[in-house]
Amino acid sequence: MSLDSITTTIDDAVSDFFDPVATTVGDIVFYTVPVAGTDLPLIVAWLVIAGLVFTAWFGLVQARKLKLAFDVVRGRYDEKDSPGEVNHFQALTAAVSGTVGLGNIAGVAVAVSIGGPGATFWMILCGLLGMATKFVEVTLGVKYREQHPDGTVSGGPMHYLPKGLAERFGRGGAKLGKVLAVLASVMILFFGLFGGNLFQTNQSYAQISSTFGGEDGFLASSAGAVLFGLVVAALVGLVLLGGIRSIASVTSRLVPAMAIMYVLACLVVILVNVTAVPDAIGTIFQGAFEAEGVAGGVIGALIVGFQRAAFSNEAGLGSAPIAHSAVKTKHPASEGLVALLEPFIDTVVVCTMTALTIVIAAPASWDAAREGNEIGGVTITSDAFETVLPWFPNLLTVAVLLFAFSTILTWGYYGLKAWTYLFGRSKVSEIVFKAVWSVFVIAGSLLSLDSLISLADSALFLLSVFNIIGLYLLAPVVKRELNSFLTYVRNRHAGAAETDAGPAEPETAKAP
């Protein structure tokens, strides 16, 4: 029996077994209600409402403190003796690498084809709202992180839910938090193995095999698939062995490089098609408020845009606090401010550049997809890139590979923290997880396991229900932490002003 037939048999067997489960769970988690002729997933409304609530609660913190967030990333408020493992910039790039993935390319293209160009506007708005949610959950992640004797750090919903709820609500809160922590760990681990690992490998392999050689090339063979999986697994394994410091060292270089490369490539496509820019921008704004010919009209564009942004930047899902918790800081809110930049980079910058590129340079492709033709999301983006030069889509393939690789790295760290929370911290436990993670990388080049990936998506978004309830209950803690950090910043500025001015002159008593 050939390897192809074995993998096909496994895929079919897994699909037959898990399809009914995945469908049922997906129908529950992504339950929709009809709104103006289109379907609104309640989980999307849940995430967007959280963004609105936290934006109001913290007084537009994503706008008011944006400059301060950049100052923190630059290290302006660093303190040498702060506990943690990585600096603010490294923590940010590690978390961004977990969200900037294939969804920024393929998912955005699908969103535009379904919701029309107007979905782009609502996607940006949802990304801006998600900044406030990310600020809240990451502040809590750093506040309630666990510092181990060896200097390493563990954080995330499995830590801030039990500790925070116990602190606020006593024994009852502690019991509830413990249950939620176990559920959070299981969901993060499950999604990590299938959505953050196997799916990323599978889709990047499909892209590279179709670009280099096609169906008749070596990469399209079983041997080529195994070789691809082994190479990626080896690279991932080498980085994971070094923990968050190693991951952050790689992502701090890789994420800026791949983001700049991708954005520049999109700008080149836009410049080559510069005459279409005014009409495209007009189409986006017209579609956002007066959509015609799109399912659900303006509401359809709004829902699709919100859904793509919510699924892309992961605000409220509880994953990003795991990476941010490793930061070197004494002030939890400082990293919360850094984290609000994450949805901005992921959604407002990268997703928007993809959307603009598609709307401007590939109107025929997304229009054909909207009419029901089966055109993959990456294919639509590739068609836009091809308007520059025939080989230009190769840059897209490189971007897909880099995005997928960085996502596998970061989700490997997330999965490890969930694993060690469930099974304990030890060298043996960590080695077992890293071995399992590497096996899943190799399996991803051979198996699709669509039903398990769908089930993993459902599990991760189900986590947002528990996580956001916890965020609401612990929001007063975040408010105190923000005020504490702002006081520290003001004191730093006051101290610097006194130093610059020199010692104060002694007061002289006035004559009566």
C-alpha positions as CSV (number, residue, x, y, z in Angstrom):
1,M,0.0,0.0,0.0
2,S,1.4,3.4,-1.0
3,L,1.8,6.4,1.3
4,D,-0.8,8.3,-0.7
5,S,-3.4,5.6,-0.1
6,I,-2.6,5.3,3.6
7,T,-3.0,9.1,4.1
8,T,-6.2,9.1,2.1
9,T,-7.5,6.2,4.2
10,I,-6.6,8.0,7.4
11,D,-8.2,11.3,6.2
12,D,-11.4,9.5,5.2
13,A,-11.6,7.5,8.5
14,V,-11.1,10.6,10.6
15,S,-13.6,12.6,8.6
16,D,-16.2,9.8,8.9
17,F,-15.7,9.7,12.7
18,F,-15.4,13.4,13.5
19,D,-17.6,15.1,10.9
20,P,-20.8,14.7,12.8
21,V,-19.2,15.9,16.0
22,A,-17.5,18.9,14.3
23,T,-20.7,19.9,12.6
24,T,-22.8,19.8,15.8
25,V,-20.2,21.7,17.9
26,G,-19.7,24.2,15.0
27,D,-23.4,24.8,14.7
28,I,-23.6,25.5,18.5
29,V,-20.4,27.7,18.8
30,F,-21.1,29.6,15.5
31,Y,-24.8,29.8,15.9
32,T,-26.3,32.4,13.6
33,V,-29.3,34.6,13.7
34,P,-30.8,36.2,10.5
35,V,-30.1,39.9,10.3
36,A,-31.3,41.9,7.2
37,G,-31.1,38.9,4.9
38,T,-27.8,37.5,6.1
39,D,-26.6,35.4,9.0
40,L,-24.9,36.9,12.1
41,P,-22.8,34.5,14.1
42,L,-23.5,35.3,17.8
43,I,-19.9,34.6,18.7
44,V,-18.8,37.5,16.4
45,A,-21.3,39.8,18.1
46,W,-20.0,38.6,21.5
47,L,-16.4,39.6,20.5
48,V,-17.4,42.9,18.9
49,I,-19.5,43.9,21.9
50,A,-16.6,43.2,24.2
51,G,-14.5,45.5,22.1
52,L,-17.1,48.2,22.4
53,V,-17.5,47.8,26.1
54,F,-13.8,47.9,26.9
55,T,-13.3,50.8,24.5
56,A,-15.9,52.8,26.5
57,W,-14.8,51.5,29.9
58,F,-11.2,52.6,29.4
59,G,-12.1,55.8,27.5
60,L,-10.7,55.0,24.1
61,V,-7.4,53.8,25.5
62,Q,-6.4,52.6,22.1
63,A,-6.4,56.2,20.8
64,R,-5.4,58.1,23.9
65,K,-2.4,56.0,24.8
66,L,-1.2,54.9,21.4
67,K,1.9,57.1,21.6
68,L,2.6,55.8,25.1
69,A,2.3,52.2,23.7
70,F,5.0,53.0,21.1
71,D,7.2,54.5,23.8
72,V,6.9,51.4,25.9
73,V,7.8,49.2,22.9
74,R,10.9,51.3,22.3
75,G,12.0,50.6,25.9
76,R,11.6,54.1,27.2
77,Y,10.2,52.8,30.5
78,D,12.3,49.7,30.9
79,E,13.8,48.9,34.3
80,K,16.8,46.7,34.6
81,D,15.7,44.5,37.5
82,S,12.2,43.7,36.1
83,P,11.2,40.0,36.2
84,G,10.5,38.2,33.0
85,E,12.2,36.6,30.0
86,V,11.9,38.9,27.0
87,N,11.6,42.7,26.3
88,H,8.5,44.5,25.1
89,F,9.3,44.4,21.4
90,Q,10.1,40.6,21.5
91,A,6.9,39.8,23.4
92,L,4.9,41.9,20.8
93,T,6.5,40.2,17.8
94,A,6.0,36.7,19.3
95,A,2.3,37.4,19.8
96,V,1.9,39.0,16.4
97,S,3.5,36.0,14.8
98,G,0.7,33.9,16.3
99,T,-2.1,36.0,14.7
100,V,-0.5,37.1,11.4
101,G,-1.0,33.9,9.4
102,L,-2.8,32.5,6.4
103,G,-6.0,34.2,7.4
104,N,-4.5,37.6,6.6
105,I,-4.1,36.4,3.0
106,A,-6.7,33.8,2.2
107,G,-9.3,34.8,4.8
108,V,-9.4,38.4,3.8
109,A,-9.8,37.5,0.1
110,V,-12.8,35.3,1.0
111,A,-14.3,38.1,3.2
112,V,-14.1,40.6,0.3
113,S,-15.6,38.0,-2.1
114,I,-18.5,37.4,0.2
115,G,-19.1,40.8,1.8
116,G,-17.9,42.9,-1.0
117,P,-15.3,45.7,-0.8
118,G,-17.3,47.4,1.9
119,A,-16.3,44.6,4.3
120,T,-12.8,46.2,4.4
121,F,-14.1,49.3,6.2
122,W,-15.8,47.3,8.9
123,M,-12.8,45.0,9.2
124,I,-10.7,48.0,10.1
125,L,-13.3,49.3,12.6
126,C,-13.4,45.9,14.3
127,G,-9.7,45.8,14.5
128,L,-9.6,49.1,16.3
129,L,-12.2,47.9,18.8
130,G,-10.2,44.7,19.4
131,M,-7.3,46.8,20.5
132,A,-9.1,47.5,23.8
133,T,-10.0,43.9,24.4
134,K,-6.4,42.9,23.8
135,F,-5.2,45.5,26.3
136,V,-7.5,44.1,29.0
137,E,-6.6,40.4,28.6
138,V,-2.8,41.0,28.3
139,T,-2.8,43.3,31.4
140,L,-4.4,40.5,33.3
141,G,-2.0,37.9,31.8
142,V,1.0,39.8,33.2
143,K,-0.7,40.7,36.5
144,Y,-1.4,37.1,37.4
145,R,1.5,35.3,35.7
146,E,3.5,32.6,37.5
147,Q,7.2,33.1,37.9
148,H,9.2,29.9,38.3
149,P,12.4,29.4,40.3
150,D,14.4,28.9,37.1
151,G,13.4,32.4,35.9
152,T,10.8,31.3,33.3
153,V,7.3,32.6,33.3
154,S,3.9,31.1,32.6
155,G,0.8,33.2,31.9
156,G,-2.5,33.2,30.1
157,P,-6.2,32.5,30.9
158,M,-5.3,29.3,32.8
159,H,-3.5,31.6,35.3
160,Y,-5.4,34.8,35.4
161,L,-8.9,33.3,35.5
162,P,-8.3,31.2,38.7
163,K,-6.1,33.7,40.5
164,G,-8.1,36.8,39.5
165,L,-11.5,35.3,40.3
166,A,-10.2,33.9,43.6
167,E,-8.8,37.4,44.5
168,R,-12.1,39.1,43.8
169,F,-14.7,36.5,44.8
170,G,-13.0,34.2,47.3
171,R,-13.4,30.4,47.5
172,G,-16.3,30.3,45.0
173,G,-14.3,32.3,42.5
174,A,-11.3,30.1,43.0
175,K,-13.3,26.9,42.2
176,L,-14.9,28.4,39.2
177,G,-11.6,29.7,38.0
178,K,-9.9,26.3,38.3
179,V,-12.6,24.7,36.1
180,L,-12.2,27.5,33.6
181,A,-8.4,27.2,33.7
182,V,-8.6,23.5,32.8
183,L,-11.1,24.1,30.0
184,A,-8.9,26.9,28.7
185,S,-5.8,24.7,28.6
186,V,-7.6,21.9,26.8
187,M,-9.0,24.2,24.2
188,I,-5.7,26.0,23.6
189,L,-3.8,22.7,23.3
190,F,-6.4,21.2,21.0
191,F,-6.5,24.3,18.7
192,G,-2.7,24.5,18.8
193,L,-2.2,21.0,17.5
194,F,-4.7,21.2,14.7
195,G,-5.3,24.9,13.9
196,G,-2.0,26.4,14.9
197,N,0.2,23.5,13.6
198,L,-1.3,20.9,11.3
199,F,-3.4,23.4,9.3
200,Q,-0.6,25.9,8.9
201,T,1.8,23.1,7.6
202,N,-0.9,21.7,5.3
203,Q,-1.8,25.0,3.7
204,S,1.8,26.2,3.3
205,Y,2.8,22.8,1.8
206,A,-0.1,23.0,-0.7
207,Q,1.0,26.6,-1.7
208,I,4.7,25.7,-2.2
209,S,4.0,22.5,-4.1
210,S,1.6,24.2,-6.5
211,T,4.0,27.1,-7.1
212,F,7.2,25.1,-7.6
213,G,6.5,22.1,-9.9
214,G,2.8,21.8,-9.7
215,E,1.0,18.4,-9.7
216,D,3.9,16.7,-11.6
217,G,6.7,18.1,-9.5
218,F,8.7,16.3,-6.8
219,L,7.1,18.3,-4.0
220,A,3.6,17.1,-5.0
221,S,4.7,13.5,-4.4
222,S,4.5,11.7,-1.0
223,A,8.3,11.8,-0.7
224,G,8.2,15.5,-1.3
225,A,5.5,16.0,1.3
226,V,7.5,14.0,3.9
227,L,10.7,16.0,3.1
228,F,8.8,19.3,3.5
229,G,7.4,18.2,6.8
230,L,10.7,17.0,8.1
231,V,12.5,20.2,7.2
232,V,9.8,22.4,8.8
233,A,9.6,20.1,11.9
234,A,13.4,20.3,12.3
235,L,13.4,24.1,12.1
236,V,10.5,24.4,14.5
237,G,12.0,21.9,16.9
238,L,15.3,23.7,17.0
239,V,13.6,27.0,17.9
240,L,11.2,25.5,20.5
241,L,14.0,23.8,22.4
242,G,15.2,27.3,23.4
243,G,11.8,28.3,24.9
244,I,10.3,31.8,24.6
245,R,13.7,33.4,24.5
246,S,14.6,31.5,21.4
247,I,11.1,32.0,19.8
248,A,11.2,35.8,20.6
249,S,14.7,36.0,19.2
250,V,13.5,34.5,15.9
251,T,10.2,36.4,15.7
252,S,11.7,39.7,16.6
253,R,13.7,39.4,13.3
254,L,11.2,37.4,11.3
255,V,8.0,39.3,12.0
256,P,9.2,42.8,11.0
257,A,10.9,41.4,7.9
258,M,8.0,39.4,6.6
259,A,5.5,42.2,7.4
260,I,7.6,44.8,5.6
261,M,8.1,42.5,2.7
262,Y,4.4,41.7,2.4
263,V,3.3,45.3,2.8
264,L,5.9,46.5,0.3
265,A,4.8,43.8,-2.2
266,C,1.2,45.0,-1.8
267,L,2.2,48.6,-2.3
268,V,4.0,47.7,-5.5
269,V,0.8,46.0,-6.7
270,I,-1.3,49.0,-5.8
271,L,1.2,51.4,-7.5
272,V,1.2,49.4,-10.7
273,N,-2.6,49.7,-10.7
274,V,-2.6,53.2,-9.4
275,T,-5.2,54.4,-11.8
276,A,-7.7,52.1,-10.2
277,V,-7.1,53.4,-6.7
278,P,-9.7,56.2,-6.5
279,D,-12.5,54.0,-7.8
280,A,-11.5,51.2,-5.5
281,I,-11.5,53.5,-2.4
282,G,-14.8,54.9,-3.5
283,T,-16.1,51.3,-3.9
284,I,-15.0,50.4,-0.4
285,F,-16.8,53.3,1.3
286,Q,-19.9,52.9,-0.9
287,G,-20.0,49.2,-0.2
288,A,-19.7,49.9,3.6
289,F,-22.8,52.0,3.7
290,E,-24.7,51.4,0.5
291,A,-23.8,47.9,-0.5
292,E,-25.8,46.5,-3.4
293,G,-25.6,43.1,-4.9
294,V,-24.0,41.7,-1.8
295,A,-25.8,39.3,0.6
296,G,-27.4,41.3,3.3
297,G,-26.4,44.7,1.8
298,V,-24.7,47.0,4.2
299,I,-25.4,44.6,7.1
300,G,-23.8,41.8,5.2
301,A,-20.6,43.8,4.6
302,L,-20.5,44.8,8.2
303,I,-20.9,41.2,9.5
304,V,-18.3,39.8,7.1
305,G,-15.9,42.5,7.9
306,F,-16.3,42.1,11.7
307,Q,-16.1,38.3,11.4
308,R,-12.8,38.4,9.5
309,A,-11.2,40.9,11.9
310,A,-12.4,39.0,15.0
311,F,-11.1,35.7,13.6
312,S,-7.8,37.2,12.5
313,N,-6.6,39.3,15.5
314,E,-7.8,36.8,18.2
315,A,-8.7,39.6,20.6
316,G,-10.6,38.1,23.5
317,L,-9.6,34.5,22.8
318,G,-7.0,34.4,25.6
319,S,-4.1,33.2,23.4
320,A,-2.0,36.3,23.2
321,P,-1.6,36.8,27.0
322,I,0.5,33.6,27.0
323,A,3.2,35.2,25.0
324,H,3.0,38.7,26.5
325,S,3.2,37.3,30.0
326,A,6.9,36.5,29.5
327,V,7.7,40.2,29.2
328,K,10.2,41.9,31.6
329,T,8.2,44.5,33.5
330,K,6.9,45.4,36.9
331,H,3.9,47.1,35.5
332,P,1.2,44.8,33.9
333,A,-0.6,47.6,32.2
334,S,2.6,48.6,30.3
335,E,2.4,45.3,28.4
336,G,-1.3,45.7,28.0
337,L,-0.6,49.0,26.1
338,V,2.0,47.2,24.0
339,A,-0.5,44.4,23.2
340,L,-3.1,46.9,21.8
341,L,-0.7,47.4,18.9
342,E,-1.2,43.8,17.9
343,P,-4.7,44.1,16.3
344,F,-3.5,47.3,14.7
345,I,-0.7,45.5,13.0
346,D,-2.6,42.3,12.2
347,T,-5.9,43.8,11.1
348,V,-5.5,47.5,10.3
349,V,-2.2,47.1,8.5
350,V,-1.8,43.6,7.1
351,C,-5.4,42.6,6.5
352,T,-6.2,46.0,5.1
353,M,-3.3,45.9,2.6
354,T,-4.5,42.5,1.4
355,A,-8.0,43.8,1.0
356,L,-6.9,46.9,-0.9
357,T,-4.6,44.9,-3.2
358,I,-7.5,42.5,-4.0
359,V,-10.1,45.3,-4.6
360,I,-7.7,47.4,-6.7
361,A,-5.9,44.7,-8.7
362,A,-8.1,41.6,-8.8
363,P,-11.8,42.7,-9.2
364,A,-12.6,40.0,-11.7
365,S,-11.3,37.3,-9.3
366,W,-13.2,38.3,-6.2
367,D,-16.3,39.1,-8.3
368,A,-16.2,35.6,-9.8
369,A,-15.8,34.1,-6.3
370,R,-18.8,36.1,-5.2
371,E,-20.9,34.7,-8.0
372,G,-20.2,31.2,-6.7
373,N,-17.1,30.0,-8.6
374,E,-14.8,28.0,-6.4
375,I,-11.7,30.2,-6.2
376,G,-9.5,29.9,-3.2
377,G,-8.6,32.9,-1.1
378,V,-4.9,32.6,-1.8
379,T,-5.6,32.3,-5.5
380,I,-7.5,35.6,-5.5
381,T,-4.6,37.4,-3.8
382,S,-2.2,35.6,-6.2
383,D,-4.2,37.0,-9.2
384,A,-3.7,40.5,-7.8
385,F,0.1,40.0,-7.5
386,E,0.3,38.6,-11.0
387,T,-0.8,42.0,-12.4
388,V,2.8,43.2,-11.7
389,L,4.9,40.4,-13.2
390,P,4.3,36.7,-13.9
391,W,6.8,35.7,-11.1
392,F,5.4,38.2,-8.5
393,P,3.1,35.6,-6.9
394,N,6.2,33.8,-5.8
395,L,6.6,36.5,-3.2
396,L,3.2,35.6,-2.0
397,T,4.3,32.0,-1.6
398,V,7.3,33.1,0.5
399,A,4.9,35.2,2.6
400,V,2.6,32.3,3.1
401,L,5.6,30.1,4.2
402,L,6.9,32.7,6.7
403,F,3.5,33.5,8.1
404,A,2.8,29.8,8.6
405,F,6.2,29.1,10.1
406,S,6.0,31.9,12.6
407,T,2.4,30.9,13.6
408,I,3.6,27.3,14.2
409,L,6.4,28.6,16.5
410,T,4.2,30.8,18.6
411,W,1.4,28.3,18.9
412,G,4.0,25.7,19.9
413,Y,4.8,27.9,22.9
414,Y,1.1,28.4,23.6
415,G,0.5,24.7,23.4
416,L,3.5,24.0,25.7
417,K,2.1,26.3,28.4
418,A,-1.3,24.6,28.2
419,W,0.3,21.2,28.3
420,T,2.5,21.9,31.3
421,Y,-0.5,23.4,33.1
422,L,-2.4,20.1,32.6
423,F,0.4,17.6,33.0
424,G,3.0,19.5,35.1
425,R,6.3,21.2,34.5
426,S,9.2,18.8,34.0
427,K,11.9,18.2,31.4
428,V,10.2,14.9,30.4
429,S,6.8,16.5,30.0
430,E,8.2,19.3,27.9
431,I,10.2,16.9,25.7
432,V,7.1,14.7,25.2
433,F,5.1,17.8,24.1
434,K,7.8,19.0,21.7
435,A,8.0,15.5,20.1
436,V,4.3,15.4,19.7
437,W,4.3,18.9,18.2
438,S,7.0,17.9,15.7
439,V,5.1,14.8,14.6
440,F,2.0,17.0,13.9
441,V,4.1,19.2,11.7
442,I,5.1,16.2,9.6
443,A,1.6,14.9,9.6
444,G,0.3,18.3,8.4
445,S,2.2,17.9,5.1
446,L,0.4,14.6,4.5
447,L,-3.0,14.9,6.1
448,S,-5.7,17.6,5.9
449,L,-8.0,16.3,8.8
450,D,-10.5,19.1,7.9
451,S,-13.1,17.9,10.5
452,L,-10.6,18.1,13.4
453,I,-9.4,21.5,12.3
454,S,-13.1,22.7,12.2
455,L,-13.6,21.3,15.7
456,A,-10.4,23.0,16.9
457,D,-11.7,26.4,15.5
458,S,-14.9,25.8,17.5
459,A,-13.0,25.0,20.7
460,L,-10.9,28.2,20.5
461,F,-13.9,30.5,19.9
462,L,-15.8,28.7,22.7
463,L,-12.9,29.7,25.0
464,S,-13.7,33.4,24.2
465,V,-17.1,33.0,26.0
466,F,-15.4,32.0,29.3
467,N,-12.5,34.3,28.8
468,I,-14.5,37.5,28.1
469,I,-16.8,36.8,31.1
470,G,-13.6,36.7,33.2
471,L,-12.4,40.0,31.5
472,Y,-15.7,41.7,32.5
473,L,-15.4,40.5,36.1
474,L,-11.7,41.5,36.4
475,A,-11.9,44.9,34.5
476,P,-11.7,46.9,37.7
477,V,-8.3,45.2,38.4
478,V,-7.1,46.4,34.9
479,K,-8.3,49.9,35.7
480,R,-6.2,50.0,38.8
481,E,-3.2,48.7,37.0
482,L,-3.6,51.3,34.3
483,N,-3.8,54.1,36.8
484,S,-0.8,52.7,38.6
485,F,1.3,52.6,35.4
486,L,0.2,56.1,34.4
487,T,1.2,57.4,37.8
488,Y,4.6,55.8,37.4
489,V,5.0,57.4,33.9
490,R,4.1,60.8,35.3
491,N,6.6,60.4,38.2
492,R,9.3,59.4,35.7
493,H,8.6,62.5,33.6
494,A,8.7,64.7,36.8
495,G,11.9,63.1,37.9
496,A,13.5,63.7,34.5
497,A,12.3,67.3,34.5
498,E,13.9,67.9,37.9
499,T,17.1,66.4,36.7
500,D,17.2,68.5,33.6
501,A,16.5,71.7,35.5
502,G,19.1,70.9,38.2
503,P,18.7,71.2,41.9
504,A,15.9,73.4,43.1
505,E,16.9,76.8,44.6
506,P,16.2,77.0,48.3
507,E,13.2,79.2,49.1
508,T,14.0,82.6,50.7
509,A,11.7,83.8,53.4
510,K,9.9,87.0,52.4
511,A,10.3,90.1,54.5
512,P,7.2,90.9,56.5
